[in-house]
Amino acid sequence: MKKLAIVALVAFGLAGCVQYKVAGMFEGDGRAFVGTVMVGIGHGGSIEVTSLDGTLHCTGTSQVTKMASGYSSVGAQGRAEATCNDGSTFKVDFVQSSESGGSGQGIDSNGGIVTLFFDTSDSMARTRMDRQRLDALVQ
């Protein structure tokens, strides 16, 4: 009975949507952003991010493109696309690297790299973004 309950919970989690906190940056201008991404299995999700200075706001869609194997979400892959209030766009491919989150990278309409981190914990997503920004300064 316990095994059946676990399988039911995993199936429910995979069939529904999960919301993550997002933190990332546009490497072209170094502008950092925070927000949320909602991902769903079998149906679309959403992404919404705002730059730390509040001047840039982007919204769009997200979706899981490859399920993880087994009962874990680790290894799941997806894609997010968004349009920003300044007319720019970006596309990011992401991978879930832990039960609580992962990372993604893509490109914006200006040819710049976009990097993001997502996690169920807002502080963890921001910490990973801050670490990335510091690493970029050191190089």
Secondary structure by P-SEA (a helix, b strand, c coil): caaaaaaaaaaaaaabbbbbbbbbbcccccccccbbbbbbcccccbbbbbcccccbbbbbcccccccccccccccccccccccccccccbbbbbbbcccccccccccccccbbbbbcccccaaaaaaaaaaaaaaaaac
